[in-house]
Amino acid sequence: ALAVYPQNDPALVDELLTTLCARGDELVPGRDGHSVPLRDALASHYEITRIPKPLLEAFAKRTDDELLKRVTSPTANGELTKFLWGREIIDLLLAHPAVKFQAAEFISFLRKLQPRLYSISSSPKAHPGQVHLTISTVRYESLGRTRKGVCSTFLADRVCPETPVPVFVHTNKAFRPPPPDAPLIMVGPGTGIAPFRAFLE
């Protein structure tokens, strides 16, 4: 697989900064612990879509909102998953404008932005010096807003041939395709067609 380090959507970063009443140049801890401007942290160091439970608990505590208290309680029993589906951090901020955070405090609730792994869909024998990916771009509507897959829309909308993208190869030494003349049935529950394109090449 090829692991890709994505950048978050700049429009969403701008909206978060506006909603947080932040300038963007406030210094906060980056992914590696070194100080970076808040804008950079939101753009490339932290997840800014999925709502982390500690952030949701902070909202529940500061708003005294019955729904938030219920879905964050130990007895939520599936209600938390239902509440989080199709809802992002920006929705929480917009729904509760009275809740304020200092930049470093807000960052402390966020998860680090992780690389996304995509099955490589090309053979190095067919395409020396290249790697191909086959990606379905994630876009959907929820709560009146358009939602976008972090890495799929990064690659589809904001990367051009001149854009450097940090990547690394994630290997699986235990797996080998069978000999080329062996009869095959190829099943991809989760991987999709990507690895089979590489096998066929």
N, C-alpha and C positions, 0 to 999 in steps of 0.2 A: 504494500500500500504506500501511497505518497501522503505524508502528513503536511498539511498546509496551515500556516499561521495567517489567519484572516485579519482584516481591519474592520471595525464596526462602521455602520452606516453614518457618514458625516452629518446627514440631516437629523438623525436621531441624537447624535452627540450634541448638536446645536440646540435641539429642543430640550434635552436634559439640562444643559447649562442654563438656558432661559428659565426653565421651571425651578431650578435650584437657586436662581438669582445669583449665579456665579459668573465671574469674568472669564475663567478658563485658564488664567495664569497662576492660580493658587497652587502652591507646591504640595504634593501628596506622595505617599509611598507608591512606587511603581511595583511591577510584578516581581522584580528582584530585590526590592527593599530600598533602592536608591530613589531619591526625590525626583519627581517629574512634574510638569505642569498638569493640572487637572484635565485639560482638553486632551493631552496625549494619553493620559491614563485611561480615559473613557474611550478613546479611539482604538487603542491597541494593547492595553494591559488587562482589562477586566471585561467580564460578561455584563452587558447592559440591557439585555432583554429579559431572560428568565429571572423570576423573583426568588431570591434566596430566603429561606425561612427566617434567619435572624433579622433581615430587613422587614419582613412582614410582621414579626413579633414586635419590632420597634414601633411600627405604625399602630399596631393594636394597643400597645401601652400608651402611646402619646395621644391617640384619638379617643380611646375608650369606646371604640366602635364595636357593637355587639357581634356583627358578622365576623370581623377580623379576630376578635377574641375567641369566637367559636371555632373558626377554621384552624387556628393555631394552638388550640388546646390539645392535650394528650389524648382526649377521647373524640377527636374530630372524625375518625372512622371513615375515611375516604372523602370527606368534605373538602379537605385541603387540595387534593388532586383536582377535584371538580372546579374549585374556585380558581386555581392557577391556570387551567386550560385556556389558552387564547388570551391570557392577560399578561402584561409586561410591566416592568418597573415604572415606565412613564405613566401607565394607567393609575398606579398607586399615587404618584406625585400629583397628578392632575385631579384625582378624586379627593385628595386631602391637602389642599394648598396651605393650610395653616401649619402643617408639619414642616419644620425647617431643620436643615442639617448643615453643619460646617463641612467644608470640602473633604477633609481627612476623615471625618466621622462617617460620611456617606460612603467613601471608598472602602472603609473597614468592613462594611456589610457585604461587599461584592465578591463574587468568585473570580479567580484568575481566568483570563481568556485562554482556552486550551486549543491546541492544534486540532484540525479535523482530518480524519484519515479517510482517504478515497482509494478504492481498488484501482490499481494501475491497469489501463485498458489497452496497452500496447506492448509489443515484444521488442526488447532491445536488439534482437536479430533483424527485425523488420525495419526498425527506426533507430539506428545507432545515434546516441547522443541526445535522444528525445524521450519524453515521457508524455503519454496521452491520458487524459481523464475523461470519463463519461459521467456527467453530473446532471441530475434533475434539479432545476432551480425551484426553491421553495418560496411560494407566495400564496397568501390566503387572507381573507377578511375575518376580523373578529372584533366585536364590540365597536363597530363603526370605523375601525382603522385597518389599513393594509399592513400585514405582517410579512416580514422577509426573513428567509434563512440567512444566518450571519455569513457563512462562508460561501454558500452557493450564489448569493446575489453579489457578494464581493467579487467573485471570479467572473460572473456573467456580466455585471454592469460596470465595474470600476477598474478592471485589469485590462490593459492593452499590451501588445507585444513588448513595449519598452518598459513596462512596470516590473521592477524586481519584486518577487514574492518569496519570502523565506519558507523553505520546505526541507524535509528530510525523508529518506526512505525508511520505512518500517518493514523489516524482513520477517519471514516465517521460515526458518531453516527446516522445519519438520515437513513442509509440504512440497511435493513435486508433481507436476502433471504426469500422466502415464506416457508410454512411448507414442509417437505420432500415429502409428498404424493400429493402435488399440481402439476398439469400439468404445464410444463414450455416451453417457447420459449426463448432461450438465444441469445442475439444479442450483439456482441462486436465490434462496430465501433471505433477502436482506441485502445481498451484494448487487442484485440486478445483473444486467448483461455485461458490465464492465470487465470483470476478469476473463470472461469467456471470449471476448474479442481478442484479448491478449493471447489466450491459449490457441485460438484458431490461427492467429498470425504466426 
